Amino acid sequence: MIGEKRVLALIPARAGSKGLPGKNVRILGGKPLLSWPISAAMSSRYVDRVILSTDSADYAKIGEEYGAEVPFLRPAELASDTSPSIDFIVHTVETLSQAGDEYDFLVLLEPTSPLTEGRDVDGALEALVAAGPDAVAAVGVAKMETVHPAFVVKKDAGGMISPISGGTFGTLPRRQDLPDAFHLDGSFYISTIEALFERRTFCHDKTLGIETEKSKSYEIDDLLDFVCIEAILNHRSSSV
């Protein structure tokens, strides 16, 4: 709980993955990938319950071994690679509610962001509560330090480049005149249950962007991402 508000942590881990087959149970730092967000949620001071949402009985068993609850498997129609995430989230919350288990906040932690820690979740929840009615959701964002969107280009059919924002290269602003730019890094998604059901998304005009430490902002989509995160973890271990 944070204040008098109950907090549910939801970990999504369906069995299918095209970018990196078996991604959610691939071993990282000696344990399966899906166990990392479970550990983060369980180390939070505010999370009341940790649920693993999966369509796989094998994944469910692994999740339970690391402390998550799997009160039911995700229905097949909510587990395809084209199923909107909000659908399985709503299904989970409604199923728990029907059993008399109600929550005020939902924290979504994905296995693809294994560097998120419980203290990151707690800091975001505290910031969200402190914002009062001005914010009903919070997501992790990372500063775009090496490539600013203002310098993104596109190519035409002949391979020639031009600014994707339009105009010419001569009209591009100076780097020092540009405002900081951020991207969603996937480290965490938090919302009040009420707002999530109403908006059906974590990102809208009442969403706080919580800046993530650069070393925690990496997200796994393919093998190269996995290798990079593995290197970060190895560096952490060797520097302790």
MARPA-343627 format. One record per residue: residue in one letter; x, y, z of N, C-alpha, C, O, CB in turn. Coordinates in pm, whole numbers, plus 50000, padded with zeros to 5 digits. Atoms other than C-alpha are relative to their C-alpha. Glycine has a CB too. Layout:
! residues N
AXYZXYZXYZXYZXYZ/...
This chain:
! residues 240
M500834988050000500005000050000500875012550000501975012850055499065000150121/I499404986949988500945035949949498885009150049497905011449979500655005049862/G501124993449935498875056850185498964989450031499264979350094499425011349911/E501085009949984495565038750189499684993049868498644986549855498745006750057/K500265005150134495865028249826500724986749977501914985450004500435010249895/R499425013150027496434991949726500644999749860500145005949766498924989050012/V499215000150123498964984249453500164985649949500614976750021501395006450025/L499845012950067498914954949209501145001049899501175010249818498684995649929/A498955000950101502034945649012499674988749905499374977649949501404997950065/L500335009850102501414927348686501204998049908501745007549853498765004549919/I498875003650084504154909148495499494992349879498994981149896501064991650080/P500475007350118503274899448134501114991249942502244995749925499505009849894/A498985009050056505084869147991499324989149918499174977749962500864993650114/R500595010150086503404851747702501104991449938502264995449934499135006649890/A499015009650048505114821847544500585003549863501735000149836499394986349994/G499514997350135505434834647188500875012449993500535022750051498845001649905/S499134988450023508314857547088500714997949868501434988249850501025001950116/K499415001550133509394863246730501405006149992502285000649925499115006449896/G498704993450007512304887246782501124991950062502234991450009499925013450067/L499045008249929514084864547029499234988350060498714989450171500775008350111/P500785011549954512464830047063500344995950143501514995250181500224988249907/G499805003949862511944819247424500545011150088501115008550194500924988450006/K499404988449933512904854347534499685000750148500575002950230499545012749934/N500414997749862510914855447857500584990150101500544992650221498524999550008/V499375009649907512654824748002501484998149968502134989250023499284986549993/R498575000650028516094830647855500765003750126500345012750200500385009649882/I499264997949876518704829648131500855012749993501695014349904500884987950029/L499244987549987520094863548232500515000950144499725000850238499125012649962/G499454999049866522464866248525499654988350088499494989850209499545012650065/G500265012149922521724830548630498554996850028498264987050096500705001050126/K501415003149977517934832548629499175004549879499595013249804499505006950129/P500814996750118515114834348373499565014649997499345020950101498774991049996/L500304985950019514264868348231498745004450075498725015250135499855003049852/L501254995849937510714868748366500115001450152499265007550215498904990149967/S499844999149855512044865248721500485013950044500275017850158500984989550048/W499454987049962513714899548712498925010050040499055016250146500815005749885/P501044990749956510524920848716499244994850122498735002750202499035002649887/I500645005649880509044896848973500795004450124500215008850223499914984549992/S499144996149888512004903849202499875015050029499845019150145501464996549970/A500154985549981511654941449144498695003150071498665011150164500055007349864/A501314997549938507954940649233499974995450145499405002250231498904992849922/M500035005549864508514919249542500875008050096500655007750217500444985649998/S499154991949913511214942549671499445014050021499995021850099501405000949941/S500654987049982508904972749641499375000850140498854990950191498935002449891/R500634997949870507694987449970498495001549990497775000250089500595012350067/Y501404996650015504294995049823499154989549928497924989649941499895012849928/V500765010050076503294965749601499384989850095500074984150179500914992949895/D500735009349912500634944049769499914985949945499854976350021498625005250026/R500135013350060500414915449523500695000049865500635009949791498504995849985/V499275001350127502494903049228499394988749921499404977149964501534997550025/I500665009750086500684885348946500774998449870501145008449807498535004149972/L499425002850130502294868648646498874996749904498084987649930501054988450007/S501015002750103500084869848336500664992649886501474998249813499335013249950/T499395008150106501004841548100499004990049946498034986350012501234992750053/D500825010350062499434816947861500664986350011500134976449961499725003449854/S499215012349993502044790347944500044994250140500405001150236501425002849951/A499925006749870501794765048227501454998950046501724999650166499364986049992/D498585000849965505594761548214500495013450056501215013850155500844995949878/Y499604986749953506094799148251499375002850136499995008950223499595010849898/A500694998149872503534799248532500774993450113500934999250221498564994449993/K499245007249898505544773348723501285007450036501655008550153500344985749952/I498764992449976508744793548680499695012650081500415016050175500685003749865/G500384987849929506984825348793499714997350147500125005150234498805006349935/E500345003549861505664808349106501254996650080501334999550199499034988250004/E498745003349931509154795549188500735012550048501475012150145500914991949907/Y499344987549963510314831749202499105009350080499455020950105500475007149876/G500844992549907507414843649415498755006549946497965012050023500795010250059/A501224994150056504724855449174498834990450018499014978450037500195003349849/E501215008249999501154843249189499484998749856499575008249777498915006250094/V500635002150131499474828248882498644993650026498484981550011500894991049904/P501315005649965495824824448982499234994549881498274987049900499195010550067/F500645005250121494814817548620500935002749882501775011749887498585006649976/L499234997850122496354814448274499275010049911498045010949913500244986749924/R500594990350091495804841548017499304992749886499894983649827501085009649945/P500725006450111493144831547759500765001749868501415011949846498595005949987/A499264999950126494554823347415499715012349916500615017649850499684987549921/E500364988450083492664851947250500645012950050500635023049979498485001749997/L499334988249946494544876447474501524998250001502245006250061499515002850140/A498575003249994497974860847413500694999749864501834995249854500194986850067/S499354999850132498644865547042500895012449990500785021550071498954999949886/D499104988550013501324889646918499295012449947499895023049937501154996549908/T500784988450045498534912246786498985004550105498265014250083499294996749868/S500974996449895496484913347108500445012750072501585013350119499834988350102/P499644987849928496434948347262500294996950147499564989250210498885010549989/S499635002749860498134948447603498885003750096498684996950197501255007750036/I501044995549908495244967247761498954989250023498334988750128499345012549947/D501045010249986492954937447699500334989850108499464986250188499794992849867/F499685009849896494854912647916500115006950137499885000650240501324992749967/I499954992649875495374939848179498605001250059498394998450177500635014049979/V501394998649955491634946748200499454986450045498774985550146499135005949887/H500475013449964490914909448204500514995950137499764990450218500454989849894/T499415003749871493294904248497499345007650114498945001650214501505002750000/V500584991749893491954933248703498544996350025498114995450140500105015049963/E501415003549985488324923848637499834986350064498944984450147499295000349865/T500085013349942488924887248723500315000450150499644993850229500974990449929/L499674998549858490574896849053498885007150074498545003550187501325007750017/S501094992449938487784921649125498794991150026498144992350130499595011849910/Q501135009249983485154894649074500204990750120499244985550177499804991849874/A499685008449884486954874949346500095008450127500475003350233501324992549977/G499994991249884486714905049579501335006450030501535011950139499564992650117/D498664994449980490334916349533500135012849919500345012349798501104989749960/E500024987150067490324953549451501325007750021501965006450125498835008450051/Y498774992249993493254976949378499765014349951498805017149880501114993449916/D500084985950040493835014249331501025003549891500745011649803500225009050121/F498944997750098497095013749132500414986949935500394976349998501215006950065/L499415011550069498474990048871501405003849952501605014449892499114995449881/V498624998450046502204986648804500284988849901500234977149936501024999850120/L499655009850101503144969248480501514999849984502135009949951499305003349864/L498565001750013506694955548475500274988949900499864977549921500664996950138/E499785009750107507874937948161501364993250011502344999650049499875006749864/P498725007249998510584911048143501055006249908502255004649930499794985549961/T499074993850095512114930547854500765012050059501655017449995499245004549876/S499274989349930513234957248105500474994550135499964998550240499105012850020/P499605007149878515074935548360500835008350098501085003750210500764987949963/L499144992149913517194963648507499225008950096499815015350183500935008549917/T500844992549908514254980548681500034993650138499984981450150498555000949948/E499955005049863514434977549060498815004850081498085013950039501305004450068/G501124996249914511924979849342500035014650039498995021050048500004991650124/R499904985849961513255014049442499575009349886499115020449911501445003350043/D500474992050113512495026749091498475000649999497875011149974500524994249867/V501465000749991508895015349127499505008850113498545016350097499534985450020/D500434992249884508625031049472500135015049974499245022750011500824996150122/G499824985850029510045064349355498945005349906498465016549923501375002349941/A501034995850096507595065749066498635000950066497865010150038499954990349882/L501284999649929504635057449289499925012250092498895018750100499804987150082/E499984988449912505675084249537499815012949921499085021949964501335000450077/A500144988050083505995110049258498585001449948498045012449941500994999549883/L501364999850052502605100449119499015004450108498145012750083499614986249946/V500884996149890500875103249456500205014650036499245021850064500244991150123/A499694986249965502645136149528499435010049899499165021549934501505001950010/A500534991150105501365150649199498525003150020497995012549960500214993849863/G501424997749975497795148049327499164998049876499444989049796499785013950054/P500915001750113495005152449072500605003849865500005001049761498775008150023/D499384995850127497385166648810500494988149918500634989349796501155009450027/A499505011850072498625131548721499314987550052499044986250172501544998750016/V500645012649961496995097248720500804988049949500414976549969498564999349946/A499165010750053499775077448550501455004750000501725016750003499564995749857/A498584996850007503575075748539500714989149920500434977349937500615001250143/V499255009650080505965059348293501485003750002501835015350024499474999449854/G498584997450006509725055748265500385005749865499935001049761500784987250027/V499504994050123511455077748009501525001750010502065003050120499315013849972/A498564998350005515095080947901500355011549906499735013249801500714987049955/K499604988650082516845111747765500704995249873501544986249877500925009550080/M499355003150128517855109947398501255008549990501185020049946499035002549879/E498774992249987521475120647440500865000149874501485010249843500814994650113/T499125000750117523255109147124499305004049870499935009649781500564986149986/V500754996650122520515113746861498735007550040497855001850104499664987349917/H501204992249972517955141646891499044998449882499484997949768500365015150023/P500985001550110514695137746690500115010549892499735008049777498615000350057/A499884989250099515435170846518500954996449887500885002349779500475012850067/F499015003750101518265153846329499704986749931500554981149862501364999450063/V500415012450067516325123146212499745003049852499145013349818498734993950068/V500194998150144516315119045833499204988549940499064977950000501365001249928/K500685010550076514325099545579500704998849865501435007849824498475003249982/K499425002150133515375084945242498894998849897497844992849923500894987449998/D500985001550106513525088044915500294987349920501194979749955500005012449907/A499855012350078513205060844651501404998549941501864987449915498984999649888/G498665000550056516625070044515501104999450105502284999150072500235011749913/G499035000849892518285068644855500495013350051501365013750138501154992149956/M499574986849955518655106144898499315003650132498155000250154499685010749892/I500544996949868518165119845251499465014250008499885023249935501074998050104/S500554986749969516125149045383499474999450143499154988650192498875004249897/P500525000049862514965160045732498594994350006497734998149927500015014450058/I501325006349992512015139045839498945010050044497755008050021500034988050097/S500934989849953510465170145995499645010149891498815018949913500585007150119/G500244990650109510505188345661501075010849994501975011150078498635006450016/G499014989350014512475218545543501294994849940501314984249877500275006550135/T498695003650054516155217145450501014998650113500745002550227500495010449897/F498985001649897519335208445634500515013650049500965014950162501174991749946/G499554986749960520215245345636499115006650104499525016050171500085008749881/T500934994049902517165252845851499964992250131499214995950222498605000849941/L499995007749875517915226746118500555008650114501485016550092500844986949984/P499534992049887518385242046466501374995450049501824984350018499004999350114/R498745003949936521665241946656499684990750117498664992450185500815012550048/R500255009649893521965213346903499785007050134498905003050211501184990250011/Q500094993349870522445237447196498705007850017498365011750129501175009350017/D501264992749991519155254847112498794990750017497664995350034499815008649876/L501115009649996517085223047129499614996450144500474995450231500374987349923/P500425004749867514985212747431500364985350016500534978349916498475002050022/D499745014249978515735179147592498864991749942497694995549949500194997050152/A501005009250055513945150347422500144986650072501244982650111500174998249845/F500025012749928512945117447583499234989649920498414993049834499395001750140/H500815010650060511625083747471499514990750110500144989550215500834992149894/L500505010049906509515057947651500984988450002501304982849897498554995249960/D498995010549996512005032147775499484986550049500244976850054501145004450088/G500585012949962509625005147899500354995350140499974984250177500424989749905/S499545004649868511145003948249498854997550097498944988550180500945010250060/F501205002449920507715006748416498865008349945499065018749882500245003350149/Y501234992950036504135017248350499104999350122498834988450173499314993949871/I500834999549880501935028448640498775008649973498865018849905500805005550120/S501214992050016498365040848650499024996850112499064985950170499334997549862/T501135003549916495385043748875499134990549919499074991549796499185012950047/I500885009550070492995015748790498885007549929498535004449815499414989750099/E501104992350058490205040948729500415006449868499695005349769499535010850099/A499544993250122492225060748474500344990049891500094992649773501225008850030/L499615009950100493515029448303498774994349929498804992149808500794988650067/F501225005150061490015016448244499335010849914498735007749811499034995050108/E500624989050074488825050648127500795003449874500215005249767499885012350088/R499154995850112491795059147902500464988349914500744990049795501215007350053/R499535012250068492805023547808501455001549949501824995549848499074996649883/T498594998250032496445034647796500675006350122500025012550205500205008949872/F499244993649893499195045648034500465014149960500835022150046501224991450037/C499434987550050500215075147815498925009349948498225006349851501014997149889/H501004990050038498025106047790500385013350064501525014950109498564995750044/D499664986549953497835142247905500165001250150500515011950200498945009649955/K499794999949855497965132848274501024989450043500914983450150498664997750073/T498965009949972501015110148258501325006950032501825015149955500184990649880/L498684995149961504225118448444501084991949928500974979749916500194999350154/G498845006950054507495110248271501084999850107501625010250143500515006949870/I498985001449896509925096848532501314996049933501414985249874499574989450109/E498755002850070513505098748403500744988350063500974988050184500905012449998/T499305012149957515315065448425501515001849990502005008649900499554988049916/E498555000150012518995061048497500394993849867499794983949824500664992350119/K499625004750133520755055848165500314985050000499944978049905501225007749951/S499615014149996522105021748273498814990750016498944978649998500974997650112/K501195008349981518555009848343498995001449886497944995049888499335003550131/S500994996750102516875022848030500014990649880499234992349786500235014049953/Y499915009150114517854994347797498874989750003498474984950109501364992949999/E501145008950015515084972047667500364988749904501024991049803498755007749950/I499635011550083515374937147519498954997449893497794994649923500174987650088/D500865003550113513894931947175500644989049917499954980549860499735012449912/D499305010250078516564910847008501264995550074501524999750187500365005349859/L498825005749936519794892147081501045010650035501695009750139500624989649909/L499034989649972521974923247059499655007450129500525010250211500095009949883/D500444993449877519894940447329500314991250121500774996150224498495003149994/F499775009349891520194909447545501485000050040501825000450158499564985749960/V498565000149975523984908947510500435012950071501265012550161500784998249868/C499664987149938524204946047602499595000250147500365004650232499325011649925/I500465000149862522134941347918500814990150083501114992750199498504996450008/E499155009849932524144910548008501345006350038501865003850146500234987649911/A498734993249974527304931847982499865009950115500775011250197500505007149874/I500244990549891525804958348211499954992850134500534997350232498695007749977/L500105007749876524964932148472501364994650042501704994750160499014988449982/N498675005249970528434916848448500905011050056501725008750145500634993849875/H499204988749952529974951248496499605003550143500455006550227499835012349906/R500484997149864527794957348803500604990150099501054993950207498464999550007/S499515010549911528894924148953501495001650027501944999650140499724986449940/S498554998949986532594930448892500415012550075501525013250129500664999949863/S499664987549934532454965549039499545000550145499845010150217499395011549925/V500475000449861530804955149367501164997150095500974996350216498894989350017/
